[in-house]
Amino acid sequence: MTRSKPRPRVDRKNLIIRRVSTYLRTLDHLQAKGVGIMSSRDFEKIEGVTQSLVRRDLAEFGTFGVRGVGYHVSELRDQLAHVLGLDRRRNVVLIGAGGFGSVLIHSESFKKRNLEVVQIFDQDPAHIGGSIEGIPVHDMAALEQELDADRIDLAIVAVAPPEVQGVIDRLGRLGVRGALYFASRAVRAPENMVVLNMDITVELGLLTYLLG
């Protein structure tokens, strides 16, 4: 009999946080439609997760809802935003003004999460000196002189993969505490930073793992 290989461990807390983020998205949508009360069954219908999983996920962070009534949409929305640290404004520096970076700046979902791009850097002469949504685009070469690190909560790094490590290192030296980058490679995170990678190949691997 062929013995199947053990599956690699997937961090349970990270999976819960991801699902809670989708619950918040659902609550935003329902709140915009004027829905006042919802149930675990509603989450199941919208997000495709079981009612018991919704309740277990929420129980990780406290007691929510009223037995026999359900969840008050606006109240639960605010509570989950607090859990995720999205109940206060986060100032963002965007590294890379083209393509994906530009999409983020114009994203309504991005703004709804209290994330606001306040500085932009790029190395393309076509972008440097211009502005996006009224935000000036600075030369990446002047990052150390122009970045207002005391004002920045996190960075979004949308540059070519070979450039990511150098950018992360520079941001770490300037005191930026968190960064999200988009590249199919690992980077060494400075000790003073939390660095996350959004890589479609990794997400697909997680998806196929969960499918079994």
C-alpha positions in Angstrom: 0.0 0.0 0.0 1.3 3.4 -0.9 1.5 5.8 2.0 0.5 9.3 1.2 2.9 12.1 2.2 1.9 14.2 5.2 0.5 17.6 4.2 2.5 20.7 5.1 1.2 22.6 8.1 -0.8 25.7 7.3 -0.9 28.3 10.1 -4.3 28.1 11.6 -4.4 31.6 12.9 -3.6 33.1 9.5 -6.4 31.1 8.0 -8.8 32.4 10.6 -7.7 36.0 10.0 -8.2 35.6 6.3 -11.8 34.4 6.9 -12.5 37.2 9.3 -11.4 39.6 6.6 -14.0 38.1 4.3 -16.6 38.4 7.0 -15.8 42.1 7.3 -16.1 42.4 3.5 -19.6 40.8 3.7 -20.6 43.2 6.5 -19.5 46.2 4.6 -21.6 45.1 1.7 -24.7 44.4 3.9 -24.3 47.6 5.8 -24.2 49.6 2.5 -27.5 47.8 1.6 -29.1 48.9 4.9 -29.2 45.4 6.4 -29.5 45.6 10.2 -29.4 42.0 11.4 -27.7 38.9 10.0 -27.1 35.3 11.1 -24.4 32.7 10.8 -26.6 31.1 8.1 -26.4 34.4 6.1 -22.6 34.2 6.3 -22.8 30.6 5.1 -25.0 31.6 2.1 -22.8 34.5 1.1 -19.2 33.2 1.8 -19.8 29.5 1.5 -18.4 28.6 4.9 -20.4 26.6 7.5 -22.3 28.2 10.3 -20.2 26.4 12.9 -17.0 27.6 11.3 -18.2 31.2 11.4 -19.0 30.9 15.1 -15.7 29.2 15.9 -13.8 31.9 14.0 -15.5 34.7 15.8 -15.1 33.0 19.2 -11.4 33.3 18.8 -11.7 37.0 19.4 -14.6 37.3 21.9 -18.3 37.0 22.2 -20.4 38.4 19.4 -24.1 38.5 18.5 -27.2 37.7 20.5 -28.5 34.1 20.8 -31.7 33.7 18.9 -31.4 37.1 17.3 -28.1 37.1 15.3 -25.5 39.8 14.7 -26.1 43.5 14.5 -24.4 44.2 11.2 -23.0 47.7 12.0 -21.8 46.6 15.5 -20.1 43.4 14.3 -18.6 45.3 11.4 -17.0 47.7 13.8 -15.9 44.9 16.2 -14.1 43.0 13.4 -12.5 46.1 12.1 -11.0 46.6 15.5 -9.9 43.0 15.7 -8.1 43.5 12.3 -6.6 46.8 13.3 -8.6 48.7 10.7 -10.5 50.9 13.1 -8.0 53.7 12.7 -6.3 55.3 9.8 -3.1 53.8 8.5 -0.8 55.9 6.4 0.7 54.1 3.5 3.8 54.7 1.3 3.5 53.2 -2.1 6.7 52.1 -3.8 5.9 51.7 -7.5 3.4 54.0 -9.1 2.6 52.0 -12.3 0.4 49.1 -12.9 -0.8 47.4 -9.7 0.2 50.4 -7.6 -2.0 52.7 -9.5 -4.9 50.2 -9.2 -4.5 50.2 -5.4 -4.6 54.0 -5.1 -7.9 54.1 -7.0 -9.5 51.2 -5.1 -12.5 52.0 -3.0 -12.0 48.8 -1.0 -8.6 50.1 0.0 -10.0 53.4 1.2 -12.8 51.6 3.1 -10.1 49.8 5.2 -8.8 53.1 6.5 -5.7 52.8 4.4 -4.6 56.0 2.8 -1.6 56.4 0.5 0.2 59.6 1.6 3.5 59.2 -0.3 4.5 57.6 -3.6 7.9 56.8 -4.9 8.9 55.4 -8.3 12.1 55.2 -10.5 10.4 55.7 -13.9 11.0 59.2 -15.2 7.6 59.1 -16.8 6.1 59.1 -13.3 8.6 61.1 -11.3 7.5 64.7 -10.8 3.9 63.9 -11.6 1.1 63.1 -9.2 -1.7 60.5 -8.7 -4.9 61.5 -7.0 -3.1 64.7 -6.0 -0.2 62.8 -4.4 3.3 63.8 -5.8 5.4 61.0 -7.1 9.0 61.2 -5.7 12.1 59.8 -7.2 13.0 56.5 -5.6 16.6 57.6 -5.5 15.6 60.2 -2.9 13.7 57.8 -0.6 16.0 58.5 2.4 15.6 62.3 2.0 11.8 62.4 1.1 10.2 59.7 3.1 8.4 60.9 6.2 9.0 57.7 8.2 7.4 59.1 11.4 4.1 59.5 9.4 4.1 56.1 7.7 2.5 53.0 9.2 3.2 50.6 6.4 4.5 50.3 2.9 3.2 48.6 -0.2 6.0 47.5 -2.5 5.0 47.1 -6.1 8.3 46.8 -8.0 10.0 44.2 -10.1 11.0 41.0 -8.1 14.8 41.7 -8.3 14.3 45.1 -6.7 12.1 44.0 -3.7 14.9 43.1 -1.2 16.8 46.3 -1.7 13.6 48.4 -1.2 12.6 46.4 1.9 16.1 46.9 3.4 16.0 50.7 2.8 12.5 50.9 4.3 13.7 49.0 7.4 16.6 51.3 7.9 14.2 54.3 7.8 12.0 52.8 10.5 9.0 51.6 8.5 7.4 48.8 10.6 5.4 46.9 8.0 5.4 46.1 4.3 3.4 44.1 1.8 5.1 43.1 -1.5 4.0 41.3 -4.6 6.7 39.0 -6.0 7.3 35.3 -6.4 10.4 35.2 -4.2 11.2 35.3 -0.5 13.0 38.3 1.1 14.9 38.7 4.3 12.8 40.8 6.6 14.7 43.4 8.8 14.3 42.7 12.5 12.2 45.8 13.0 9.7 45.0 10.3 6.7 42.7 9.6 7.0 41.8 5.9 4.2 39.9 4.1 4.2 38.6 0.5 1.2 38.3 -1.7 2.2 35.8 -4.3 -0.4 34.3 -6.6 1.5 31.0 -6.9 1.5 30.6 -3.1 -2.2 31.5 -2.9 -3.0 28.9 -5.6 -0.9 26.3 -3.6 -3.0 27.1 -0.5 -6.2 26.7 -2.6 -5.3 23.4 -4.1 -4.2 22.1 -0.6 -7.5 23.1 0.9 -9.3 21.4 -2.0 -7.5 18.2 -1.1 
